[in-house]
Amino acid sequence: MISFQAKCPGGRVEWPCALAKELESGKHCWILEVGEKSSWAVGVASETILKKMSIPDSCKEGYWYIKLFKGKRFQAFSSSMTDLSQNPKKIAVYLDFDKSELLFVDLETQITIHKFKEQFSEKLYPLFSPGIHDKGPLILQSVSQKDVKETLGRHTSLLLQLLFDVREILGKYISLLYQRQNDPERFTLDTEWNEMLTSQDIETVDRNTAHGDLHVSEDNKRISFQGNVKCPGGRAEWPCALAKELESGKHCWILEVGEKSSWAVGVASETILKNLSIPDSCKEGYWYIKLFKRKKFQAFSSSTTDLSQKPRKIAVYLDFDMGELSFVDVEKHVVIHRFKEQFSDKLYPVFSPGIHDKGPLILHSIPQNKTN
């Protein structure tokens, strides 16, 4: 733990800091908890920092760090300054000395905060400053090899999602994975990406499975509510349409919900074939996320989980054999929710436009261009 006790001398306020061992090559990772601190800085510096053990209050050669100032200004500093928006509580710092990459990741949201690309030629020292505006500590955390791999795995997934989004929305080829083209892990990452491409196979609904109160467009890509259905007993179960049944393998589909006030998307077992509707409470055999009148956003299965991320466009990834169902906000590159389940029955992708507006759910086709 590192906490502040004094101000450095002089008129300019340079923040005091502590250092970790020098680094000259290889890959390194460290985890830092900043919590609710109003001010802090973390990054790396060249041997210059040994002269006075403080962080400059402006851009300076030989320093690469991110800094929060009084809970207001969050910026990245090196020879230039970049304003940042992501204000994290727990940070993973990844340094690849030989490839000259320094990456900061928000561990709670799994989003990249900032990345420096620099030609490192001198020794580097990890630096930690608790700032000078509060007495709260910076806390370095011990992380097992397993934890590091899991964190890197989640971040790799985010890079894939970002690449997927850029391909699908902008039609450009920006592969963040290939920035690591000399890494030993490249084959694994490339394989995962190619598998993701080949799994994009759900592009239409089966109009024969659509509830009678739904309208399905001629191209089978738009589903909208056209009735006023309420199930017996006063409870409102939402009508839905299904896509083809899935029994194994990896699958992906993209759904635009836009500004709709209510909708639900996910998968269900064969039970859903009985009434082609989504229950309004937890039920075995259903795994879906649901927005209700723009107010309640929740994940449903045998239990309910409240969600905060309200997306406009969703990527759904199903790995049947691994028992994983993931929902990703395509625009923000954030995992909305992930189910881990042992799937044993056939599954059907489920699409419900809700019963509170007539706006459509829209399934999107994804171009199958290669990244190479």
C-alpha beads as a LAMMPS data file, in Angstrom:
LAMMPS data file: protein, C-alpha beads

372 atoms
371 bonds

1 atom types
1 bond types

-500.0 500.0 xlo xhi
-500.0 500.0 ylo yhi
-500.0 500.0 zlo zhi

Masses

1 110.0

Atoms # bond

1 1 1 0.000 0.000 0.000
2 1 1 1.254 3.481 -0.907
3 1 1 -0.297 6.594 0.685
4 1 1 0.514 10.332 0.685
5 1 1 2.119 12.157 3.625
6 1 1 3.829 15.302 2.237
7 1 1 4.027 17.772 -0.665
8 1 1 7.153 18.030 -2.739
9 1 1 9.105 21.335 -2.512
10 1 1 8.822 24.251 -4.928
11 1 1 5.951 26.146 -6.473
12 1 1 4.916 23.387 -8.879
13 1 1 3.112 20.418 -7.404
14 1 1 4.912 17.331 -8.619
15 1 1 3.446 14.205 -7.159
16 1 1 5.728 11.970 -5.076
17 1 1 5.890 8.352 -6.130
18 1 1 7.247 4.911 -5.342
19 1 1 8.829 2.525 -7.843
20 1 1 8.958 -1.201 -8.447
21 1 1 11.971 -3.131 -9.733
22 1 1 13.566 -2.067 -13.003
23 1 1 12.487 -3.792 -16.222
24 1 1 14.695 -4.242 -19.272
25 1 1 12.891 -6.814 -21.417
26 1 1 10.006 -9.260 -21.576
27 1 1 6.333 -9.088 -20.626
28 1 1 5.082 -7.896 -17.261
29 1 1 1.740 -7.356 -15.551
30 1 1 0.635 -5.708 -12.311
31 1 1 -2.733 -5.036 -10.720
32 1 1 -3.525 -1.857 -8.805
33 1 1 -6.615 -0.920 -6.818
34 1 1 -7.315 2.823 -6.739
35 1 1 -10.857 2.576 -5.367
36 1 1 -12.562 5.910 -4.722
37 1 1 -9.346 7.940 -4.494
38 1 1 -9.687 11.456 -5.917
39 1 1 -6.114 11.592 -7.240
40 1 1 -3.560 9.013 -8.333
41 1 1 -1.123 8.137 -11.114
42 1 1 0.294 4.858 -12.390
43 1 1 2.545 3.900 -15.288
44 1 1 6.249 3.570 -16.072
45 1 1 9.233 5.897 -16.347
46 1 1 12.824 5.821 -17.540
47 1 1 15.810 6.167 -15.195
48 1 1 15.249 9.943 -15.166
49 1 1 12.721 9.429 -12.388
50 1 1 15.452 8.295 -9.985
51 1 1 16.661 11.901 -9.630
52 1 1 13.753 13.126 -7.492
53 1 1 11.182 10.314 -7.232
54 1 1 8.243 12.404 -8.409
55 1 1 5.886 12.628 -11.356
56 1 1 5.937 15.866 -13.403
57 1 1 2.749 17.924 -13.584
58 1 1 3.017 18.273 -17.371
59 1 1 4.089 16.286 -20.428
60 1 1 7.674 15.075 -20.315
61 1 1 9.853 12.661 -22.259
62 1 1 10.620 9.389 -20.487
63 1 1 7.289 9.113 -18.656
64 1 1 4.208 7.095 -19.654
65 1 1 1.361 7.126 -17.165
66 1 1 -2.330 7.740 -16.579
67 1 1 -3.418 10.245 -13.927
68 1 1 -6.633 11.209 -12.134
69 1 1 -6.657 14.752 -10.696
70 1 1 -9.171 15.651 -7.953
71 1 1 -11.724 13.217 -9.353
72 1 1 -12.223 15.476 -12.394
73 1 1 -9.424 15.336 -14.954
74 1 1 -8.433 11.874 -16.136
75 1 1 -5.559 11.961 -18.626
76 1 1 -2.716 9.985 -20.171
77 1 1 0.732 11.623 -20.156
78 1 1 3.923 11.037 -22.132
79 1 1 5.463 13.517 -24.562
80 1 1 1.850 14.546 -25.207
81 1 1 -1.378 14.474 -23.219
82 1 1 -4.650 12.626 -23.983
83 1 1 -7.984 13.141 -22.215
84 1 1 -9.588 9.911 -21.008
85 1 1 -13.182 9.100 -20.098
86 1 1 -12.936 5.743 -18.330
87 1 1 -12.490 6.336 -14.575
88 1 1 -11.522 2.927 -13.122
89 1 1 -11.373 1.525 -9.610
90 1 1 -9.084 -1.379 -10.395
91 1 1 -6.440 -1.372 -13.104
92 1 1 -4.368 -4.001 -14.850
93 1 1 -1.150 -2.707 -16.413
94 1 1 0.456 -4.823 -19.151
95 1 1 3.945 -4.002 -20.394
96 1 1 5.477 -5.724 -23.408
97 1 1 8.951 -4.209 -23.341
98 1 1 10.223 -5.818 -26.518
99 1 1 7.142 -4.819 -28.549
100 1 1 7.054 -1.390 -26.866
101 1 1 3.432 -1.621 -25.745
102 1 1 2.029 -0.340 -22.459
103 1 1 -1.644 -1.136 -21.910
104 1 1 -4.001 -0.035 -19.117
105 1 1 -7.229 -2.022 -18.634
106 1 1 -10.225 -1.323 -16.377
107 1 1 -10.690 -4.699 -14.687
108 1 1 -14.307 -4.096 -13.676
109 1 1 -15.614 -3.085 -17.112
110 1 1 -12.927 -5.010 -19.055
111 1 1 -12.342 -1.967 -21.261
112 1 1 -9.001 -0.661 -22.494
113 1 1 -8.363 2.688 -20.799
114 1 1 -5.324 3.687 -22.850
115 1 1 -2.445 2.200 -24.834
116 1 1 1.019 3.668 -25.405
117 1 1 3.088 2.572 -28.421
118 1 1 6.663 3.676 -27.845
119 1 1 10.167 2.528 -28.704
120 1 1 11.522 1.677 -25.262
121 1 1 15.336 1.689 -25.257
122 1 1 16.197 2.284 -21.581
123 1 1 15.337 0.541 -18.363
124 1 1 11.791 1.186 -17.172
125 1 1 10.473 1.500 -13.626
126 1 1 6.807 0.873 -12.734
127 1 1 5.687 3.975 -10.845
128 1 1 2.910 4.489 -8.323
129 1 1 1.714 7.827 -6.963
130 1 1 -1.229 8.240 -4.556
131 1 1 -1.443 11.931 -5.479
132 1 1 -1.516 14.692 -2.860
133 1 1 -5.237 15.317 -2.384
134 1 1 -6.306 12.465 -0.122
135 1 1 -4.742 9.957 2.258
136 1 1 -6.322 6.893 0.671
137 1 1 -3.824 4.219 -0.417
138 1 1 -2.967 2.679 -3.743
139 1 1 -3.038 -1.077 -3.260
140 1 1 -0.922 -3.461 -5.307
141 1 1 -2.552 -6.858 -5.461
142 1 1 -0.973 -10.259 -5.754
143 1 1 -2.368 -12.123 -8.737
144 1 1 -1.994 -15.813 -9.474
145 1 1 -0.947 -17.029 -12.916
146 1 1 -4.460 -18.368 -13.368
147 1 1 -5.979 -14.952 -12.590
148 1 1 -3.656 -13.252 -15.065
149 1 1 -4.567 -15.725 -17.810
150 1 1 -8.266 -15.293 -17.114
151 1 1 -7.922 -11.498 -17.209
152 1 1 -5.960 -11.638 -20.446
153 1 1 -8.540 -14.048 -21.825
154 1 1 -11.369 -11.644 -21.066
155 1 1 -9.425 -8.791 -22.618
156 1 1 -8.708 -10.870 -25.722
157 1 1 -12.444 -11.422 -26.009
158 1 1 -12.969 -7.657 -25.876
159 1 1 -10.426 -7.103 -28.627
160 1 1 -12.294 -9.619 -30.736
161 1 1 -15.570 -7.850 -30.015
162 1 1 -14.034 -4.482 -30.965
163 1 1 -12.682 -5.930 -34.187
164 1 1 -16.046 -7.491 -34.894
165 1 1 -17.852 -4.190 -34.307
166 1 1 -15.496 -2.182 -36.522
167 1 1 -15.836 -4.729 -39.330
168 1 1 -19.604 -4.820 -39.074
169 1 1 -20.349 -1.114 -38.631
170 1 1 -17.562 0.682 -40.480
171 1 1 -16.524 -2.013 -42.934
172 1 1 -12.869 -1.478 -42.094
173 1 1 -10.179 -3.952 -41.231
174 1 1 -8.643 -2.864 -37.956
175 1 1 -7.236 -5.898 -36.210
176 1 1 -6.009 -5.106 -32.726
177 1 1 -4.938 -8.718 -32.420
178 1 1 -2.344 -8.391 -35.181
179 1 1 -0.479 -5.725 -33.255
180 1 1 0.909 -8.733 -31.421
181 1 1 1.855 -10.588 -34.594
182 1 1 5.141 -11.926 -33.219
183 1 1 3.608 -13.225 -29.991
184 1 1 3.565 -16.964 -29.308
185 1 1 -0.154 -16.608 -28.590
186 1 1 -0.954 -15.351 -32.077
187 1 1 -1.951 -18.741 -33.449
188 1 1 -4.424 -19.199 -30.604
189 1 1 -5.905 -15.722 -31.040
190 1 1 -6.154 -16.055 -34.813
191 1 1 -7.847 -19.407 -34.420
192 1 1 -10.352 -17.943 -31.969
193 1 1 -11.127 -15.069 -34.352
194 1 1 -11.596 -17.395 -37.329
195 1 1 -13.911 -19.551 -35.235
196 1 1 -15.887 -16.442 -34.368
197 1 1 -16.266 -15.586 -38.047
198 1 1 -17.439 -19.063 -38.957
199 1 1 -19.937 -19.038 -36.079
200 1 1 -21.943 -16.117 -37.513
201 1 1 -24.759 -18.250 -38.824
202 1 1 -28.026 -16.887 -37.372
203 1 1 -29.274 -14.165 -39.720
204 1 1 -33.024 -14.808 -39.957
205 1 1 -35.890 -16.065 -37.831
206 1 1 -38.140 -18.981 -38.737
207 1 1 -41.436 -17.255 -39.559
208 1 1 -43.260 -20.542 -38.936
209 1 1 -42.343 -20.248 -35.254
210 1 1 -43.539 -16.650 -34.847
211 1 1 -46.347 -16.076 -32.362
212 1 1 -49.596 -14.963 -33.994
213 1 1 -49.331 -11.485 -32.533
214 1 1 -45.995 -10.804 -34.187
215 1 1 -45.235 -9.550 -37.668
216 1 1 -42.169 -10.921 -39.467
217 1 1 -40.857 -9.049 -42.521
218 1 1 -40.525 -10.762 -45.896
219 1 1 -36.772 -11.152 -45.475
220 1 1 -37.334 -12.753 -42.027
221 1 1 -35.043 -10.203 -40.354
222 1 1 -37.504 -7.823 -38.658
223 1 1 -39.855 -8.837 -35.857
224 1 1 -42.464 -6.430 -34.487
225 1 1 -45.475 -6.614 -32.165
226 1 1 -48.882 -6.143 -33.781
227 1 1 -51.356 -7.132 -31.078
228 1 1 -52.262 -6.665 -27.442
229 1 1 -51.588 -10.074 -25.970
230 1 1 -51.906 -10.964 -22.315
231 1 1 -51.759 -14.504 -21.087
232 1 1 -54.481 -15.878 -18.761
233 1 1 -54.409 -14.715 -15.152
234 1 1 -53.394 -11.167 -15.942
235 1 1 -49.660 -11.840 -16.347
236 1 1 -48.114 -10.564 -19.552
237 1 1 -45.952 -13.181 -21.251
238 1 1 -44.233 -11.740 -24.274
239 1 1 -44.788 -13.357 -27.693
240 1 1 -41.654 -14.350 -29.555
241 1 1 -40.181 -15.794 -32.734
242 1 1 -37.412 -18.386 -32.936
243 1 1 -34.446 -19.158 -35.154
244 1 1 -33.265 -22.620 -36.146
245 1 1 -32.593 -25.157 -33.402
246 1 1 -29.028 -25.578 -32.158
247 1 1 -27.570 -28.783 -30.726
248 1 1 -23.810 -28.206 -30.676
249 1 1 -20.988 -25.929 -31.800
250 1 1 -20.480 -22.164 -31.789
251 1 1 -23.034 -19.668 -33.061
252 1 1 -23.380 -15.910 -33.295
253 1 1 -26.132 -13.454 -34.163
254 1 1 -26.448 -9.669 -34.181
255 1 1 -29.604 -7.875 -33.145
256 1 1 -30.469 -4.183 -33.325
257 1 1 -32.921 -3.041 -30.652
258 1 1 -32.406 0.693 -31.174
259 1 1 -34.603 2.906 -28.988
260 1 1 -37.251 0.267 -28.291
261 1 1 -38.752 0.512 -24.810
262 1 1 -39.149 -3.242 -24.379
263 1 1 -37.510 -6.323 -25.855
264 1 1 -35.981 -9.682 -24.965
265 1 1 -33.353 -11.864 -26.633
266 1 1 -31.614 -15.099 -25.698
267 1 1 -32.118 -18.844 -26.033
268 1 1 -34.588 -21.396 -24.723
269 1 1 -35.015 -25.153 -24.594
270 1 1 -37.745 -27.024 -26.487
271 1 1 -40.215 -26.017 -23.757
272 1 1 -40.723 -22.748 -25.594
273 1 1 -42.373 -24.522 -28.524
274 1 1 -45.517 -25.030 -26.418
275 1 1 -46.693 -21.411 -26.417
276 1 1 -44.013 -19.357 -28.241
277 1 1 -43.762 -16.801 -25.471
278 1 1 -41.231 -15.672 -22.882
279 1 1 -42.243 -16.015 -19.215
280 1 1 -42.378 -12.878 -17.077
281 1 1 -40.444 -14.525 -14.257
282 1 1 -37.535 -16.923 -13.725
283 1 1 -38.002 -20.332 -15.311
284 1 1 -35.797 -23.331 -16.032
285 1 1 -34.856 -23.781 -19.673
286 1 1 -34.714 -20.072 -20.523
287 1 1 -31.637 -17.816 -20.715
288 1 1 -32.296 -14.275 -21.923
289 1 1 -31.862 -10.567 -21.253
290 1 1 -34.907 -8.323 -21.142
291 1 1 -35.642 -4.589 -21.147
292 1 1 -39.015 -3.635 -19.652
293 1 1 -40.443 -0.174 -20.426
294 1 1 -36.911 1.317 -20.473
295 1 1 -36.773 0.923 -16.692
296 1 1 -35.913 -2.609 -15.704
297 1 1 -33.042 -4.295 -17.539
298 1 1 -32.439 -7.832 -16.315
299 1 1 -31.009 -11.243 -17.152
300 1 1 -33.326 -14.214 -16.612
301 1 1 -32.707 -17.933 -16.183
302 1 1 -33.400 -19.878 -13.000
303 1 1 -32.617 -16.580 -11.233
304 1 1 -32.717 -12.854 -12.063
305 1 1 -29.769 -10.463 -12.341
306 1 1 -30.166 -6.684 -12.606
307 1 1 -28.175 -5.133 -15.461
308 1 1 -27.071 -1.543 -16.038
309 1 1 -25.853 -1.566 -19.649
310 1 1 -28.758 -0.692 -21.985
311 1 1 -27.526 -1.448 -25.508
312 1 1 -28.793 -0.428 -28.925
313 1 1 -27.089 -3.250 -30.786
314 1 1 -26.290 -6.666 -29.340
315 1 1 -24.012 -9.513 -30.335
316 1 1 -25.038 -12.889 -28.915
317 1 1 -22.373 -15.619 -28.788
318 1 1 -23.326 -19.207 -27.959
319 1 1 -20.728 -21.902 -27.346
320 1 1 -23.032 -24.871 -26.880
321 1 1 -20.358 -27.414 -25.991
322 1 1 -18.644 -25.123 -23.449
323 1 1 -21.978 -24.082 -21.938
324 1 1 -21.458 -20.340 -22.473
325 1 1 -23.942 -17.719 -23.660
326 1 1 -22.592 -14.150 -23.893
327 1 1 -24.327 -10.864 -24.694
328 1 1 -22.145 -7.975 -25.880
329 1 1 -22.964 -4.299 -26.420
330 1 1 -21.590 -3.867 -29.943
331 1 1 -21.315 -0.072 -29.765
332 1 1 -19.528 0.102 -26.398
333 1 1 -17.563 -3.161 -26.654
334 1 1 -18.772 -4.235 -23.213
335 1 1 -19.976 -7.643 -22.066
336 1 1 -23.564 -7.105 -20.882
337 1 1 -24.023 -10.524 -19.299
338 1 1 -22.728 -14.063 -19.544
339 1 1 -24.498 -17.299 -18.645
340 1 1 -22.518 -20.403 -17.717
341 1 1 -24.719 -23.479 -18.006
342 1 1 -24.523 -27.152 -18.882
343 1 1 -26.700 -27.287 -22.000
344 1 1 -28.094 -30.764 -22.656
345 1 1 -31.235 -30.150 -24.768
346 1 1 -31.704 -28.445 -28.106
347 1 1 -31.669 -24.656 -27.886
348 1 1 -33.626 -22.109 -29.900
349 1 1 -32.543 -18.467 -30.338
350 1 1 -35.427 -16.356 -28.993
351 1 1 -36.514 -12.904 -30.171
352 1 1 -39.304 -10.884 -28.576
353 1 1 -40.127 -7.250 -29.446
354 1 1 -42.104 -6.973 -26.205
355 1 1 -45.666 -5.651 -26.063
356 1 1 -45.160 -1.962 -25.299
357 1 1 -44.212 -0.496 -28.694
358 1 1 -44.426 -1.432 -32.367
359 1 1 -40.755 -0.876 -33.178
360 1 1 -38.974 -3.869 -34.751
361 1 1 -36.111 -6.043 -33.623
362 1 1 -33.714 -6.278 -36.567
363 1 1 -31.402 -9.206 -37.269
364 1 1 -28.249 -8.229 -39.151
365 1 1 -26.208 -10.125 -41.698
366 1 1 -22.436 -9.941 -41.221
367 1 1 -20.035 -9.915 -44.194
368 1 1 -17.799 -12.974 -44.101
369 1 1 -14.610 -11.212 -45.216
370 1 1 -11.311 -12.637 -44.112
371 1 1 -8.993 -10.619 -41.906
372 1 1 -5.842 -11.659 -43.727

Bonds

1 1 1 2
2 1 2 3
3 1 3 4
4 1 4 5
5 1 5 6
6 1 6 7
7 1 7 8
8 1 8 9
9 1 9 10
10 1 10 11
11 1 11 12
12 1 12 13
13 1 13 14
14 1 14 15
15 1 15 16
16 1 16 17
17 1 17 18
18 1 18 19
19 1 19 20
20 1 20 21
21 1 21 22
22 1 22 23
23 1 23 24
24 1 24 25
25 1 25 26
26 1 26 27
27 1 27 28
28 1 28 29
29 1 29 30
30 1 30 31
31 1 31 32
32 1 32 33
33 1 33 34
34 1 34 35
35 1 35 36
36 1 36 37
37 1 37 38
38 1 38 39
39 1 39 40
40 1 40 41
41 1 41 42
42 1 42 43
43 1 43 44
44 1 44 45
45 1 45 46
46 1 46 47
47 1 47 48
48 1 48 49
49 1 49 50
50 1 50 51
51 1 51 52
52 1 52 53
53 1 53 54
54 1 54 55
55 1 55 56
56 1 56 57
57 1 57 58
58 1 58 59
59 1 59 60
60 1 60 61
61 1 61 62
62 1 62 63
63 1 63 64
64 1 64 65
65 1 65 66
66 1 66 67
67 1 67 68
68 1 68 69
69 1 69 70
70 1 70 71
71 1 71 72
72 1 72 73
73 1 73 74
74 1 74 75
75 1 75 76
76 1 76 77
77 1 77 78
78 1 78 79
79 1 79 80
80 1 80 81
81 1 81 82
82 1 82 83
83 1 83 84
84 1 84 85
85 1 85 86
86 1 86 87
87 1 87 88
88 1 88 89
89 1 89 90
90 1 90 91
91 1 91 92
92 1 92 93
93 1 93 94
94 1 94 95
95 1 95 96
96 1 96 97
97 1 97 98
98 1 98 99
99 1 99 100
100 1 100 101
101 1 101 102
102 1 102 103
103 1 103 104
104 1 104 105
105 1 105 106
106 1 106 107
107 1 107 108
108 1 108 109
109 1 109 110
110 1 110 111
111 1 111 112
112 1 112 113
113 1 113 114
114 1 114 115
115 1 115 116
116 1 116 117
117 1 117 118
118 1 118 119
119 1 119 120
120 1 120 121
121 1 121 122
122 1 122 123
123 1 123 124
124 1 124 125
125 1 125 126
126 1 126 127
127 1 127 128
128 1 128 129
129 1 129 130
130 1 130 131
131 1 131 132
132 1 132 133
133 1 133 134
134 1 134 135
135 1 135 136
136 1 136 137
137 1 137 138
138 1 138 139
139 1 139 140
140 1 140 141
141 1 141 142
142 1 142 143
143 1 143 144
144 1 144 145
145 1 145 146
146 1 146 147
147 1 147 148
148 1 148 149
149 1 149 150
150 1 150 151
151 1 151 152
152 1 152 153
153 1 153 154
154 1 154 155
155 1 155 156
156 1 156 157
157 1 157 158
158 1 158 159
159 1 159 160
160 1 160 161
161 1 161 162
162 1 162 163
163 1 163 164
164 1 164 165
165 1 165 166
166 1 166 167
167 1 167 168
168 1 168 169
169 1 169 170
170 1 170 171
171 1 171 172
172 1 172 173
173 1 173 174
174 1 174 175
175 1 175 176
176 1 176 177
177 1 177 178
178 1 178 179
179 1 179 180
180 1 180 181
181 1 181 182
182 1 182 183
183 1 183 184
184 1 184 185
185 1 185 186
186 1 186 187
187 1 187 188
188 1 188 189
189 1 189 190
190 1 190 191
191 1 191 192
192 1 192 193
193 1 193 194
194 1 194 195
195 1 195 196
196 1 196 197
197 1 197 198
198 1 198 199
199 1 199 200
200 1 200 201
201 1 201 202
202 1 202 203
203 1 203 204
204 1 204 205
205 1 205 206
206 1 206 207
207 1 207 208
208 1 208 209
209 1 209 210
210 1 210 211
211 1 211 212
212 1 212 213
213 1 213 214
214 1 214 215
215 1 215 216
216 1 216 217
217 1 217 218
218 1 218 219
219 1 219 220
220 1 220 221
221 1 221 222
222 1 222 223
223 1 223 224
224 1 224 225
225 1 225 226
226 1 226 227
227 1 227 228
228 1 228 229
229 1 229 230
230 1 230 231
231 1 231 232
232 1 232 233
233 1 233 234
234 1 234 235
235 1 235 236
236 1 236 237
237 1 237 238
238 1 238 239
239 1 239 240
240 1 240 241
241 1 241 242
242 1 242 243
243 1 243 244
244 1 244 245
245 1 245 246
246 1 246 247
247 1 247 248
248 1 248 249
249 1 249 250
250 1 250 251
251 1 251 252
252 1 252 253
253 1 253 254
254 1 254 255
255 1 255 256
256 1 256 257
257 1 257 258
258 1 258 259
259 1 259 260
260 1 260 261
261 1 261 262
262 1 262 263
263 1 263 264
264 1 264 265
265 1 265 266
266 1 266 267
267 1 267 268
268 1 268 269
269 1 269 270
270 1 270 271
271 1 271 272
272 1 272 273
273 1 273 274
274 1 274 275
275 1 275 276
276 1 276 277
277 1 277 278
278 1 278 279
279 1 279 280
280 1 280 281
281 1 281 282
282 1 282 283
283 1 283 284
284 1 284 285
285 1 285 286
286 1 286 287
287 1 287 288
288 1 288 289
289 1 289 290
290 1 290 291
291 1 291 292
292 1 292 293
293 1 293 294
294 1 294 295
295 1 295 296
296 1 296 297
297 1 297 298
298 1 298 299
299 1 299 300
300 1 300 301
301 1 301 302
302 1 302 303
303 1 303 304
304 1 304 305
305 1 305 306
306 1 306 307
307 1 307 308
308 1 308 309
309 1 309 310
310 1 310 311
311 1 311 312
312 1 312 313
313 1 313 314
314 1 314 315
315 1 315 316
316 1 316 317
317 1 317 318
318 1 318 319
319 1 319 320
320 1 320 321
321 1 321 322
322 1 322 323
323 1 323 324
324 1 324 325
325 1 325 326
326 1 326 327
327 1 327 328
328 1 328 329
329 1 329 330
330 1 330 331
331 1 331 332
332 1 332 333
333 1 333 334
334 1 334 335
335 1 335 336
336 1 336 337
337 1 337 338
338 1 338 339
339 1 339 340
340 1 340 341
341 1 341 342
342 1 342 343
343 1 343 344
344 1 344 345
345 1 345 346
346 1 346 347
347 1 347 348
348 1 348 349
349 1 349 350
350 1 350 351
351 1 351 352
352 1 352 353
353 1 353 354
354 1 354 355
355 1 355 356
356 1 356 357
357 1 357 358
358 1 358 359
359 1 359 360
360 1 360 361
361 1 361 362
362 1 362 363
363 1 363 364
364 1 364 365
365 1 365 366
366 1 366 367
367 1 367 368
368 1 368 369
369 1 369 370
370 1 370 371
371 1 371 372
